[in-house]
């Protein structure tokens, strides 16, 4: 393999690694990442790091770090992500 071939091989490996990483993350993404201003558009919110979902008005929902905030339109969506309803806001 010549020098160009080696560089090409490295590029292919890097691209495949990045693609694999993106697919892996999408697979593990458990909701639509949203910002606090978008919470009104979603029926339920959760933290990507916790296994509980809330009504956006819940005091615990307000404590979710903006970086971890995810939104769901339906209960099914939230439940499918493996989350259970909050005992405080009972979504
Ligand atoms: Zn709650």
PDB file of the backbone (N, CA, C, O) and the ligand in Angstrom, with CONECT records:
HET     ZN  A 101       1
ATOM      1  N   UNK A   1       0.853  -1.201   0.000  1.00  0.00           N
ATOM      2  CA  UNK A   1       0.000   0.000   0.000  1.00  0.00           C
ATOM      3  C   UNK A   1       0.882   1.241   0.000  1.00  0.00           C
ATOM      4  O   UNK A   1       1.797   1.342   0.818  1.00  0.00           O
ATOM      5  N   UNK A   2       0.630   2.180  -0.891  1.00  0.00           N
ATOM      6  CA  UNK A   2       1.436   3.405  -0.918  1.00  0.00           C
ATOM      7  C   UNK A   2       0.952   4.381   0.160  1.00  0.00           C
ATOM      8  O   UNK A   2       0.001   4.116   0.895  1.00  0.00           O
ATOM      9  N   UNK A   3       1.645   5.513   0.219  1.00  0.00           N
ATOM     10  CA  UNK A   3       1.372   6.494   1.263  1.00  0.00           C
ATOM     11  C   UNK A   3      -0.074   7.007   1.189  1.00  0.00           C
ATOM     12  O   UNK A   3      -0.764   7.122   2.202  1.00  0.00           O
ATOM     13  N   UNK A   4      -0.505   7.308  -0.035  1.00  0.00           N
ATOM     14  CA  UNK A   4      -1.879   7.808  -0.196  1.00  0.00           C
ATOM     15  C   UNK A   4      -2.906   6.764   0.241  1.00  0.00           C
ATOM     16  O   UNK A   4      -3.928   7.077   0.853  1.00  0.00           O
ATOM     17  N   UNK A   5      -2.593   5.510  -0.099  1.00  0.00           N
ATOM     18  CA  UNK A   5      -3.484   4.418   0.287  1.00  0.00           C
ATOM     19  C   UNK A   5      -3.612   4.316   1.790  1.00  0.00           C
ATOM     20  O   UNK A   5      -4.697   4.066   2.316  1.00  0.00           O
ATOM     21  N   UNK A   6      -2.490   4.512   2.486  1.00  0.00           N
ATOM     22  CA  UNK A   6      -2.507   4.449   3.951  1.00  0.00           C
ATOM     23  C   UNK A   6      -3.340   5.583   4.536  1.00  0.00           C
ATOM     24  O   UNK A   6      -4.129   5.384   5.460  1.00  0.00           O
ATOM     25  N   UNK A   7      -3.149   6.772   3.982  1.00  0.00           N
ATOM     26  CA  UNK A   7      -3.917   7.931   4.471  1.00  0.00           C
ATOM     27  C   UNK A   7      -5.406   7.688   4.249  1.00  0.00           C
ATOM     28  O   UNK A   7      -6.234   7.968   5.116  1.00  0.00           O
ATOM     29  N   UNK A   8      -5.726   7.162   3.073  1.00  0.00           N
ATOM     30  CA  UNK A   8      -7.123   6.871   2.757  1.00  0.00           C
ATOM     31  C   UNK A   8      -7.691   5.842   3.739  1.00  0.00           C
ATOM     32  O   UNK A   8      -8.824   5.973   4.202  1.00  0.00           O
ATOM     33  N   UNK A   9      -6.894   4.826   4.047  1.00  0.00           N
ATOM     34  CA  UNK A   9      -7.335   3.786   4.973  1.00  0.00           C
ATOM     35  C   UNK A   9      -7.616   4.389   6.347  1.00  0.00           C
ATOM     36  O   UNK A   9      -8.603   4.037   6.994  1.00  0.00           O
ATOM     37  N   UNK A  10      -6.744   5.301   6.794  1.00  0.00           N
ATOM     38  CA  UNK A  10      -6.932   5.943   8.100  1.00  0.00           C
ATOM     39  C   UNK A  10      -8.221   6.757   8.098  1.00  0.00           C
ATOM     40  O   UNK A  10      -8.992   6.727   9.057  1.00  0.00           O
ATOM     41  N   UNK A  11      -8.444   7.494   6.993  1.00  0.00           N
ATOM     42  CA  UNK A  11      -9.659   8.321   6.891  1.00  0.00           C
ATOM     43  C   UNK A  11     -10.903   7.431   6.964  1.00  0.00           C
ATOM     44  O   UNK A  11     -11.871   7.757   7.652  1.00  0.00           O
ATOM     45  N   UNK A  12     -10.865   6.301   6.244  1.00  0.00           N
ATOM     46  CA  UNK A  12     -12.015   5.388   6.237  1.00  0.00           C
ATOM     47  C   UNK A  12     -12.287   4.866   7.649  1.00  0.00           C
ATOM     48  O   UNK A  12     -13.434   4.795   8.090  1.00  0.00           O
ATOM     49  N   UNK A  13     -11.214   4.504   8.345  1.00  0.00           N
ATOM     50  CA  UNK A  13     -11.378   3.979   9.711  1.00  0.00           C
ATOM     51  C   UNK A  13     -11.987   5.050  10.614  1.00  0.00           C
ATOM     52  O   UNK A  13     -12.890   4.764  11.400  1.00  0.00           O
ATOM     53  N   UNK A  14     -11.489   6.294  10.500  1.00  0.00           N
ATOM     54  CA  UNK A  14     -11.999   7.384  11.338  1.00  0.00           C
ATOM     55  C   UNK A  14     -13.475   7.645  11.039  1.00  0.00           C
ATOM     56  O   UNK A  14     -14.279   7.811  11.956  1.00  0.00           O
ATOM     57  N   UNK A  15     -13.825   7.681   9.757  1.00  0.00           N
ATOM     58  CA  UNK A  15     -15.219   7.931   9.370  1.00  0.00           C
ATOM     59  C   UNK A  15     -16.126   6.830   9.916  1.00  0.00           C
ATOM     60  O   UNK A  15     -17.205   7.112  10.438  1.00  0.00           O
ATOM     61  N   UNK A  16     -15.693   5.589   9.797  1.00  0.00           N
ATOM     62  CA  UNK A  16     -16.489   4.467  10.302  1.00  0.00           C
ATOM     63  C   UNK A  16     -16.645   4.553  11.811  1.00  0.00           C
ATOM     64  O   UNK A  16     -17.717   4.270  12.347  1.00  0.00           O
ATOM     65  N   UNK A  17     -15.564   4.949  12.503  1.00  0.00           N
ATOM     66  CA  UNK A  17     -15.616   5.065  13.957  1.00  0.00           C
ATOM     67  C   UNK A  17     -16.615   6.142  14.362  1.00  0.00           C
ATOM     68  O   UNK A  17     -17.418   5.948  15.274  1.00  0.00           O
ATOM     69  N   UNK A  18     -16.556   7.282  13.670  1.00  0.00           N
ATOM     70  CA  UNK A  18     -17.477   8.391  13.985  1.00  0.00           C
ATOM     71  C   UNK A  18     -18.918   7.970  13.698  1.00  0.00           C
ATOM     72  O   UNK A  18     -19.814   8.230  14.501  1.00  0.00           O
ATOM     73  N   UNK A  19     -19.141   7.317  12.551  1.00  0.00           N
ATOM     74  CA  UNK A  19     -20.483   6.874  12.180  1.00  0.00           C
ATOM     75  C   UNK A  19     -21.006   5.879  13.220  1.00  0.00           C
ATOM     76  O   UNK A  19     -22.162   5.950  13.636  1.00  0.00           O
ATOM     77  N   UNK A  20     -20.157   4.974  13.622  1.00  0.00           N
ATOM     78  CA  UNK A  20     -20.538   3.990  14.631  1.00  0.00           C
ATOM     79  C   UNK A  20     -20.902   4.659  15.938  1.00  0.00           C
ATOM     80  O   UNK A  20     -21.875   4.282  16.592  1.00  0.00           O
ATOM     81  N   UNK A  21     -20.116   5.654  16.317  1.00  0.00           N
ATOM     82  CA  UNK A  21     -20.364   6.384  17.551  1.00  0.00           C
ATOM     83  C   UNK A  21     -21.709   7.098  17.496  1.00  0.00           C
ATOM     84  O   UNK A  21     -22.473   7.083  18.461  1.00  0.00           O
ATOM     85  N   UNK A  22     -21.991   7.729  16.344  1.00  0.00           N
ATOM     86  CA  UNK A  22     -23.256   8.467  16.187  1.00  0.00           C
ATOM     87  C   UNK A  22     -24.430   7.501  16.259  1.00  0.00           C
ATOM     88  O   UNK A  22     -25.423   7.777  16.931  1.00  0.00           O
ATOM     89  N   UNK A  23     -24.318   6.354  15.558  1.00  0.00           N
ATOM     90  CA  UNK A  23     -25.400   5.369  15.566  1.00  0.00           C
ATOM     91  C   UNK A  23     -25.612   4.838  16.983  1.00  0.00           C
ATOM     92  O   UNK A  23     -26.747   4.683  17.436  1.00  0.00           O
ATOM     93  N   UNK A  24     -24.501   4.559  17.678  1.00  0.00           N
ATOM     94  CA  UNK A  24     -24.572   4.050  19.039  1.00  0.00           C
ATOM     95  C   UNK A  24     -25.299   5.050  19.931  1.00  0.00           C
ATOM     96  O   UNK A  24     -26.162   4.675  20.725  1.00  0.00           O
ATOM     97  N   UNK A  25     -24.944   6.320  19.794  1.00  0.00           N
ATOM     98  CA  UNK A  25     -25.556   7.341  20.632  1.00  0.00           C
ATOM     99  C   UNK A  25     -27.024   7.537  20.311  1.00  0.00           C
ATOM    100  O   UNK A  25     -27.840   7.750  21.208  1.00  0.00           O
ATOM    101  N   UNK A  26     -27.363   7.463  19.020  1.00  0.00           N
ATOM    102  CA  UNK A  26     -28.765   7.602  18.651  1.00  0.00           C
ATOM    103  C   UNK A  26     -29.568   6.458  19.233  1.00  0.00           C
ATOM    104  O   UNK A  26     -30.693   6.633  19.699  1.00  0.00           O
ATOM    105  N   UNK A  27     -28.955   5.274  19.194  1.00  0.00           N
ATOM    106  CA  UNK A  27     -29.630   4.104  19.731  1.00  0.00           C
ATOM    107  C   UNK A  27     -29.919   4.288  21.217  1.00  0.00           C
ATOM    108  O   UNK A  27     -30.953   3.853  21.724  1.00  0.00           O
ATOM    109  N   UNK A  28     -28.983   4.940  21.903  1.00  0.00           N
ATOM    110  CA  UNK A  28     -29.133   5.105  23.340  1.00  0.00           C
ATOM    111  C   UNK A  28     -29.810   6.408  23.721  1.00  0.00           C
ATOM    112  O   UNK A  28     -30.060   6.675  24.897  1.00  0.00           O
ATOM    113  N   UNK A  29     -30.102   7.215  22.710  1.00  0.00           N
ATOM    114  CA  UNK A  29     -30.779   8.458  23.023  1.00  0.00           C
ATOM    115  C   UNK A  29     -32.209   8.131  23.406  1.00  0.00           C
ATOM    116  O   UNK A  29     -32.917   7.432  22.680  1.00  0.00           O
ATOM    117  N   UNK A  30     -32.620   8.634  24.535  1.00  0.00           N
ATOM    118  CA  UNK A  30     -33.907   8.228  25.069  1.00  0.00           C
ATOM    119  C   UNK A  30     -34.904   9.368  25.062  1.00  0.00           C
ATOM    120  O   UNK A  30     -35.783   9.424  25.921  1.00  0.00           O
ATOM    121  N   UNK A  31     -34.782  10.280  24.106  1.00  0.00           N
ATOM    122  CA  UNK A  31     -35.731  11.375  24.015  1.00  0.00           C
ATOM    123  C   UNK A  31     -35.172  12.461  23.136  1.00  0.00           C
ATOM    124  O   UNK A  31     -34.010  12.410  22.733  1.00  0.00           O
ATOM    125  N   UNK A  32     -35.999  13.449  22.836  1.00  0.00           N
ATOM    126  CA  UNK A  32     -35.526  14.578  22.047  1.00  0.00           C
ATOM    127  C   UNK A  32     -34.869  15.569  22.982  1.00  0.00           C
ATOM    128  O   UNK A  32     -35.476  16.039  23.944  1.00  0.00           O
ATOM    129  N   UNK A  33     -33.624  15.879  22.685  1.00  0.00           N
ATOM    130  CA  UNK A  33     -32.952  16.874  23.513  1.00  0.00           C
ATOM    131  C   UNK A  33     -33.612  18.225  23.312  1.00  0.00           C
ATOM    132  O   UNK A  33     -33.775  18.669  22.175  1.00  0.00           O
ATOM    133  N   UNK A  34     -33.988  18.878  24.378  1.00  0.00           N
ATOM    134  CA  UNK A  34     -34.707  20.150  24.264  1.00  0.00           C
ATOM    135  C   UNK A  34     -34.103  21.184  25.199  1.00  0.00           C
ATOM    136  O   UNK A  34     -33.292  20.865  26.068  1.00  0.00           O
ATOM    137  N   UNK A  35     -34.509  22.410  25.004  1.00  0.00           N
ATOM    138  CA  UNK A  35     -34.083  23.489  25.894  1.00  0.00           C
ATOM    139  C   UNK A  35     -35.260  23.849  26.802  1.00  0.00           C
ATOM    140  O   UNK A  35     -36.394  23.443  26.549  1.00  0.00           O
ATOM    141  N   UNK A  36     -34.982  24.607  27.849  1.00  0.00           N
ATOM    142  CA  UNK A  36     -36.037  24.957  28.799  1.00  0.00           C
ATOM    143  C   UNK A  36     -37.174  25.723  28.137  1.00  0.00           C
ATOM    144  O   UNK A  36     -38.332  25.581  28.530  1.00  0.00           O
ATOM    145  N   UNK A  37     -36.847  26.536  27.132  1.00  0.00           N
ATOM    146  CA  UNK A  37     -37.906  27.307  26.471  1.00  0.00           C
ATOM    147  C   UNK A  37     -38.818  26.407  25.647  1.00  0.00           C
ATOM    148  O   UNK A  37     -39.907  26.822  25.251  1.00  0.00           O
ATOM    149  N   UNK A  38     -38.376  25.165  25.384  1.00  0.00           N
ATOM    150  CA  UNK A  38     -39.184  24.236  24.583  1.00  0.00           C
ATOM    151  C   UNK A  38     -40.057  23.329  25.441  1.00  0.00           C
ATOM    152  O   UNK A  38     -40.880  22.589  24.902  1.00  0.00           O
ATOM    153  N   UNK A  39     -39.899  23.366  26.754  1.00  0.00           N
ATOM    154  CA  UNK A  39     -40.634  22.422  27.597  1.00  0.00           C
ATOM    155  C   UNK A  39     -42.140  22.558  27.414  1.00  0.00           C
ATOM    156  O   UNK A  39     -42.872  21.580  27.566  1.00  0.00           O
ATOM    157  N   UNK A  40     -42.613  23.769  27.086  1.00  0.00           N
ATOM    158  CA  UNK A  40     -44.047  23.992  26.904  1.00  0.00           C
ATOM    159  C   UNK A  40     -44.587  23.196  25.714  1.00  0.00           C
ATOM    160  O   UNK A  40     -45.779  22.897  25.652  1.00  0.00           O
ATOM    161  N   UNK A  41     -43.698  22.854  24.767  1.00  0.00           N
ATOM    162  CA  UNK A  41     -44.130  22.122  23.581  1.00  0.00           C
ATOM    163  C   UNK A  41     -44.239  20.626  23.831  1.00  0.00           C
ATOM    164  O   UNK A  41     -44.753  19.887  22.991  1.00  0.00           O
ATOM    165  N   UNK A  42     -43.760  20.183  24.978  1.00  0.00           N
ATOM    166  CA  UNK A  42     -43.784  18.751  25.273  1.00  0.00           C
ATOM    167  C   UNK A  42     -44.683  18.452  26.463  1.00  0.00           C
ATOM    168  O   UNK A  42     -44.771  19.233  27.410  1.00  0.00           O
ATOM    169  N   UNK A  43     -45.342  17.313  26.393  1.00  0.00           N
ATOM    170  CA  UNK A  43     -46.237  16.929  27.473  1.00  0.00           C
ATOM    171  C   UNK A  43     -45.446  16.431  28.680  1.00  0.00           C
ATOM    172  O   UNK A  43     -45.871  16.583  29.825  1.00  0.00           O
ATOM    173  N   UNK A  44     -44.286  15.832  28.401  1.00  0.00           N
ATOM    174  CA  UNK A  44     -43.480  15.255  29.475  1.00  0.00           C
ATOM    175  C   UNK A  44     -42.014  15.580  29.261  1.00  0.00           C
ATOM    176  O   UNK A  44     -41.556  15.710  28.126  1.00  0.00           O
ATOM    177  N   UNK A  45     -41.282  15.712  30.357  1.00  0.00           N
ATOM    178  CA  UNK A  45     -39.850  15.952  30.269  1.00  0.00           C
ATOM    179  C   UNK A  45     -39.128  14.994  31.203  1.00  0.00           C
ATOM    180  O   UNK A  45     -39.714  14.456  32.142  1.00  0.00           O
ATOM    181  N   UNK A  46     -37.841  14.791  30.928  1.00  0.00           N
ATOM    182  CA  UNK A  46     -37.026  13.920  31.755  1.00  0.00           C
ATOM    183  C   UNK A  46     -35.576  14.367  31.651  1.00  0.00           C
ATOM    184  O   UNK A  46     -35.206  15.162  30.787  1.00  0.00           O
ATOM    185  N   UNK A  47     -34.768  13.831  32.558  1.00  0.00           N
ATOM    186  CA  UNK A  47     -33.330  14.031  32.443  1.00  0.00           C
ATOM    187  C   UNK A  47     -32.765  12.826  31.717  1.00  0.00           C
ATOM    188  O   UNK A  47     -33.166  11.692  31.980  1.00  0.00           O
ATOM    189  N   UNK A  48     -31.832  13.067  30.800  1.00  0.00           N
ATOM    190  CA  UNK A  48     -31.246  11.949  30.064  1.00  0.00           C
ATOM    191  C   UNK A  48     -30.457  11.041  30.994  1.00  0.00           C
ATOM    192  O   UNK A  48     -30.100   9.926  30.613  1.00  0.00           O
ATOM    193  N   UNK A  49     -30.180  11.502  32.205  1.00  0.00           N
ATOM    194  CA  UNK A  49     -29.393  10.691  33.144  1.00  0.00           C
ATOM    195  C   UNK A  49     -30.240  10.011  34.210  1.00  0.00           C
ATOM    196  O   UNK A  49     -29.718   9.251  35.025  1.00  0.00           O
ATOM    197  N   UNK A  50     -31.535  10.275  34.210  1.00  0.00           N
ATOM    198  CA  UNK A  50     -32.402   9.669  35.215  1.00  0.00           C
ATOM    199  C   UNK A  50     -33.473   8.826  34.538  1.00  0.00           C
ATOM    200  O   UNK A  50     -33.726   8.987  33.344  1.00  0.00           O
ATOM    201  N   UNK A  51     -34.103   7.930  35.291  1.00  0.00           N
ATOM    202  CA  UNK A  51     -35.104   7.051  34.692  1.00  0.00           C
ATOM    203  C   UNK A  51     -36.522   7.422  35.131  1.00  0.00           C
ATOM    204  O   UNK A  51     -37.392   6.560  35.255  1.00  0.00           O
ATOM    205  N   UNK A  52     -36.737   8.713  35.362  1.00  0.00           N
ATOM    206  CA  UNK A  52     -38.055   9.189  35.769  1.00  0.00           C
ATOM    207  C   UNK A  52     -38.476  10.316  34.834  1.00  0.00           C
ATOM    208  O   UNK A  52     -37.661  11.162  34.466  1.00  0.00           O
ATOM    209  N   UNK A  53     -39.748  10.323  34.453  1.00  0.00           N
ATOM    210  CA  UNK A  53     -40.234  11.446  33.639  1.00  0.00           C
ATOM    211  C   UNK A  53     -41.255  12.258  34.416  1.00  0.00           C
ATOM    212  O   UNK A  53     -41.905  11.759  35.335  1.00  0.00           O
ATOM    213  N   UNK A  54     -41.382  13.527  34.026  1.00  0.00           N
ATOM    214  CA  UNK A  54     -42.187  14.498  34.774  1.00  0.00           C
ATOM    215  C   UNK A  54     -43.099  15.289  33.860  1.00  0.00           C
ATOM    216  O   UNK A  54     -42.935  15.309  32.640  1.00  0.00           O
ATOM    217  N   UNK A  55     -44.071  15.943  34.491  1.00  0.00           N
ATOM    218  CA  UNK A  55     -44.752  17.038  33.815  1.00  0.00           C
ATOM    219  C   UNK A  55     -43.772  18.204  33.813  1.00  0.00           C
ATOM    220  O   UNK A  55     -42.994  18.366  34.753  1.00  0.00           O
ATOM    221  N   UNK A  56     -43.807  19.021  32.753  1.00  0.00           N
ATOM    222  CA  UNK A  56     -42.848  20.136  32.700  1.00  0.00           C
ATOM    223  C   UNK A  56     -42.978  21.085  33.891  1.00  0.00           C
ATOM    224  O   UNK A  56     -42.034  21.804  34.219  1.00  0.00           O
ATOM    225  N   UNK A  57     -44.146  21.088  34.539  1.00  0.00           N
ATOM    226  CA  UNK A  57     -44.379  22.011  35.650  1.00  0.00           C
ATOM    227  C   UNK A  57     -43.861  21.476  36.983  1.00  0.00           C
ATOM    228  O   UNK A  57     -43.832  22.202  37.977  1.00  0.00           O
ATOM    229  N   UNK A  58     -43.454  20.210  37.004  1.00  0.00           N
ATOM    230  CA  UNK A  58     -42.993  19.591  38.257  1.00  0.00           C
ATOM    231  C   UNK A  58     -41.761  20.319  38.795  1.00  0.00           C
ATOM    232  O   UNK A  58     -40.897  20.756  38.035  1.00  0.00           O
ATOM    233  N   UNK A  59     -41.700  20.438  40.134  1.00  0.00           N
ATOM    234  CA  UNK A  59     -40.543  21.123  40.721  1.00  0.00           C
ATOM    235  C   UNK A  59     -39.261  20.341  40.476  1.00  0.00           C
ATOM    236  O   UNK A  59     -38.177  20.922  40.418  1.00  0.00           O
ATOM    237  N   UNK A  60     -39.380  19.020  40.331  1.00  0.00           N
ATOM    238  CA  UNK A  60     -38.196  18.208  40.037  1.00  0.00           C
ATOM    239  C   UNK A  60     -37.761  18.374  38.589  1.00  0.00           C
ATOM    240  O   UNK A  60     -36.575  18.292  38.271  1.00  0.00           O
ATOM    241  N   UNK A  61     -38.736  18.610  37.714  1.00  0.00           N
ATOM    242  CA  UNK A  61     -38.414  18.845  36.305  1.00  0.00           C
ATOM    243  C   UNK A  61     -37.598  20.130  36.167  1.00  0.00           C
ATOM    244  O   UNK A  61     -36.726  20.233  35.304  1.00  0.00           O
ATOM    245  N   UNK A  62     -37.892  21.106  37.026  1.00  0.00           N
ATOM    246  CA  UNK A  62     -37.164  22.382  36.966  1.00  0.00           C
ATOM    247  C   UNK A  62     -35.693  22.194  37.362  1.00  0.00           C
ATOM    248  O   UNK A  62     -34.838  23.012  37.022  1.00  0.00           O
ATOM    249  N   UNK A  63     -35.418  21.108  38.082  1.00  0.00           N
ATOM    250  CA  UNK A  63     -34.058  20.893  38.572  1.00  0.00           C
ATOM    251  C   UNK A  63     -33.170  20.158  37.573  1.00  0.00           C
ATOM    252  O   UNK A  63     -31.961  20.040  37.771  1.00  0.00           O
ATOM    253  N   UNK A  64     -33.788  19.662  36.488  1.00  0.00           N
ATOM    254  CA  UNK A  64     -33.004  18.937  35.485  1.00  0.00           C
ATOM    255  C   UNK A  64     -32.026  19.898  34.819  1.00  0.00           C
ATOM    256  O   UNK A  64     -32.395  21.000  34.414  1.00  0.00           O
ATOM    257  N   UNK A  65     -30.789  19.468  34.715  1.00  0.00           N
ATOM    258  CA  UNK A  65     -29.783  20.300  34.054  1.00  0.00           C
ATOM    259  C   UNK A  65     -30.162  20.494  32.585  1.00  0.00           C
ATOM    260  O   UNK A  65     -30.565  19.547  31.909  1.00  0.00           O
ATOM    261  N   UNK A  66     -30.031  21.718  32.106  1.00  0.00           N
ATOM    262  CA  UNK A  66     -30.443  22.040  30.733  1.00  0.00           C
ATOM    263  C   UNK A  66     -29.766  21.124  29.719  1.00  0.00           C
ATOM    264  O   UNK A  66     -30.349  20.804  28.684  1.00  0.00           O
ATOM    265  N   UNK A  67     -28.539  20.702  30.012  1.00  0.00           N
ATOM    266  CA  UNK A  67     -27.795  19.847  29.093  1.00  0.00           C
ATOM    267  C   UNK A  67     -28.402  18.444  29.011  1.00  0.00           C
ATOM    268  O   UNK A  67     -28.182  17.724  28.037  1.00  0.00           O
ATOM    269  N   UNK A  68     -29.165  18.061  30.038  1.00  0.00           N
ATOM    270  CA  UNK A  68     -29.705  16.702  30.086  1.00  0.00           C
ATOM    271  C   UNK A  68     -31.200  16.640  29.811  1.00  0.00           C
ATOM    272  O   UNK A  68     -31.805  15.570  29.876  1.00  0.00           O
ATOM    273  N   UNK A  69     -31.789  17.779  29.506  1.00  0.00           N
ATOM    274  CA  UNK A  69     -33.232  17.845  29.352  1.00  0.00           C
ATOM    275  C   UNK A  69     -33.694  17.164  28.068  1.00  0.00           C
ATOM    276  O   UNK A  69     -33.202  17.470  26.982  1.00  0.00           O
ATOM    277  N   UNK A  70     -34.642  16.240  28.198  1.00  0.00           N
ATOM    278  CA  UNK A  70     -35.242  15.590  27.028  1.00  0.00           C
ATOM    279  C   UNK A  70     -36.760  15.715  27.140  1.00  0.00           C
ATOM    280  O   UNK A  70     -37.301  15.822  28.241  1.00  0.00           O
ATOM    281  N   UNK A  71     -37.447  15.702  25.990  1.00  0.00           N
ATOM    282  CA  UNK A  71     -38.888  15.876  25.988  1.00  0.00           C
ATOM    283  C   UNK A  71     -39.601  14.718  25.314  1.00  0.00           C
ATOM    284  O   UNK A  71     -39.047  14.058  24.435  1.00  0.00           O
ATOM    285  N   UNK A  72     -40.841  14.478  25.736  1.00  0.00           N
ATOM    286  CA  UNK A  72     -41.676  13.434  25.134  1.00  0.00           C
ATOM    287  C   UNK A  72     -43.049  14.011  24.859  1.00  0.00           C
ATOM    288  O   UNK A  72     -43.563  14.822  25.629  1.00  0.00           O
ATOM    289  N   UNK A  73     -43.633  13.587  23.760  1.00  0.00           N
ATOM    290  CA  UNK A  73     -44.977  14.050  23.419  1.00  0.00           C
ATOM    291  C   UNK A  73     -46.045  13.187  24.062  1.00  0.00           C
ATOM    292  O   UNK A  73     -47.144  13.658  24.357  1.00  0.00           O
ATOM    293  N   UNK A  74     -45.716  11.916  24.277  1.00  0.00           N
ATOM    294  CA  UNK A  74     -46.715  11.005  24.819  1.00  0.00           C
ATOM    295  C   UNK A  74     -46.132  10.188  25.969  1.00  0.00           C
ATOM    296  O   UNK A  74     -44.916  10.055  26.107  1.00  0.00           O
ATOM    297  N   UNK A  75     -47.026   9.651  26.783  1.00  0.00           N
ATOM    298  CA  UNK A  75     -46.616   8.763  27.874  1.00  0.00           C
ATOM    299  C   UNK A  75     -45.900   7.538  27.320  1.00  0.00           C
ATOM    300  O   UNK A  75     -44.903   7.078  27.876  1.00  0.00           O
ATOM    301  N   UNK A  76     -46.442   7.006  26.188  1.00  0.00           N
ATOM    302  CA  UNK A  76     -45.864   5.803  25.583  1.00  0.00           C
ATOM    303  C   UNK A  76     -44.392   6.020  25.268  1.00  0.00           C
ATOM    304  O   UNK A  76     -43.543   5.172  25.542  1.00  0.00           O
ATOM    305  N   UNK A  77     -44.112   7.197  24.676  1.00  0.00           N
ATOM    306  CA  UNK A  77     -42.734   7.526  24.316  1.00  0.00           C
ATOM    307  C   UNK A  77     -41.844   7.509  25.555  1.00  0.00           C
ATOM    308  O   UNK A  77     -40.754   6.938  25.546  1.00  0.00           O
ATOM    309  N   UNK A  78     -42.321   8.136  26.605  1.00  0.00           N
ATOM    310  CA  UNK A  78     -41.550   8.211  27.843  1.00  0.00           C
ATOM    311  C   UNK A  78     -41.362   6.822  28.452  1.00  0.00           C
ATOM    312  O   UNK A  78     -40.274   6.478  28.913  1.00  0.00           O
ATOM    313  N   UNK A  79     -42.437   6.029  28.447  1.00  0.00           N
ATOM    314  CA  UNK A  79     -42.368   4.680  29.017  1.00  0.00           C
ATOM    315  C   UNK A  79     -41.443   3.787  28.186  1.00  0.00           C
ATOM    316  O   UNK A  79     -40.696   2.969  28.722  1.00  0.00           O
ATOM    317  N   UNK A  80     -41.515   3.968  26.854  1.00  0.00           N
ATOM    318  CA  UNK A  80     -40.701   3.156  25.956  1.00  0.00           C
ATOM    319  C   UNK A  80     -39.210   3.404  26.176  1.00  0.00           C
ATOM    320  O   UNK A  80     -38.379   2.530  25.926  1.00  0.00           O
ATOM    321  N   UNK A  81     -38.885   4.610  26.647  1.00  0.00           N
ATOM    322  CA  UNK A  81     -37.489   4.924  26.899  1.00  0.00           C
ATOM    323  C   UNK A  81     -37.018   4.261  28.193  1.00  0.00           C
ATOM    324  O   UNK A  81     -35.864   4.417  28.592  1.00  0.00           O
ATOM    325  N   UNK A  82     -37.907   3.528  28.839  1.00  0.00           N
ATOM    326  CA  UNK A  82     -37.532   2.814  30.052  1.00  0.00           C
ATOM    327  C   UNK A  82     -37.735   3.631  31.316  1.00  0.00           C
ATOM    328  O   UNK A  82     -37.223   3.286  32.381  1.00  0.00           O
ATOM    329  N   UNK A  83     -38.490   4.720  31.189  1.00  0.00           N
ATOM    330  CA  UNK A  83     -38.681   5.588  32.355  1.00  0.00           C
ATOM    331  C   UNK A  83     -40.019   5.325  33.036  1.00  0.00           C
ATOM    332  O   UNK A  83     -40.971   4.833  32.431  1.00  0.00           O
ATOM    333  N   UNK A  84     -40.050   5.677  34.326  1.00  0.00           N
ATOM    334  CA  UNK A  84     -41.302   5.550  35.068  1.00  0.00           C
ATOM    335  C   UNK A  84     -41.765   6.929  35.515  1.00  0.00           C
ATOM    336  O   UNK A  84     -40.965   7.858  35.625  1.00  0.00           O
ATOM    337  N   UNK A  85     -43.067   7.057  35.773  1.00  0.00           N
ATOM    338  CA  UNK A  85     -43.582   8.373  36.141  1.00  0.00           C
ATOM    339  C   UNK A  85     -43.092   8.832  37.511  1.00  0.00           C
ATOM    340  O   UNK A  85     -42.877   8.025  38.416  1.00  0.00           O
ATOM    341  N   UNK A  86     -42.927  10.116  37.638  1.00  0.00           N
ATOM    342  CA  UNK A  86     -42.510  10.748  38.888  1.00  0.00           C
ATOM    343  C   UNK A  86     -43.626  10.583  39.924  1.00  0.00           C
ATOM    344  O   UNK A  86     -44.807  10.673  39.591  1.00  0.00           O
ATOM    345  N   UNK A  87     -43.251  10.347  41.157  1.00  0.00           N
ATOM    346  CA  UNK A  87     -44.254  10.162  42.202  1.00  0.00           C
ATOM    347  C   UNK A  87     -44.802  11.499  42.698  1.00  0.00           C
ATOM    348  O   UNK A  87     -45.844  11.544  43.352  1.00  0.00           O
ATOM    349  N   UNK A  88     -44.103  12.576  42.388  1.00  0.00           N
ATOM    350  CA  UNK A  88     -44.537  13.900  42.853  1.00  0.00           C
ATOM    351  C   UNK A  88     -45.579  14.493  41.910  1.00  0.00           C
ATOM    352  O   UNK A  88     -46.654  14.901  42.349  1.00  0.00           O
ATOM    353  N   UNK A  89     -45.262  14.543  40.598  1.00  0.00           N
ATOM    354  CA  UNK A  89     -46.192  15.189  39.653  1.00  0.00           C
ATOM    355  C   UNK A  89     -47.140  14.182  38.999  1.00  0.00           C
ATOM    356  O   UNK A  89     -48.088  14.575  38.319  1.00  0.00           O
ATOM    357  N   UNK A  90     -46.890  12.889  39.199  1.00  0.00           N
ATOM    358  CA  UNK A  90     -47.753  11.822  38.656  1.00  0.00           C
ATOM    359  C   UNK A  90     -48.171  12.088  37.205  1.00  0.00           C
ATOM    360  O   UNK A  90     -49.354  12.285  36.929  1.00  0.00           O
ATOM    361  N   UNK A  91     -47.219  12.094  36.290  1.00  0.00           N
ATOM    362  CA  UNK A  91     -47.550  12.402  34.882  1.00  0.00           C
ATOM    363  C   UNK A  91     -48.340  11.262  34.217  1.00  0.00           C
ATOM    364  O   UNK A  91     -48.695  11.360  33.042  1.00  0.00           O
TER     365      UNK A  91
HETATM  366 ZN    ZN A 101     -42.144  15.134  38.760  1.00  0.00          ZN
END
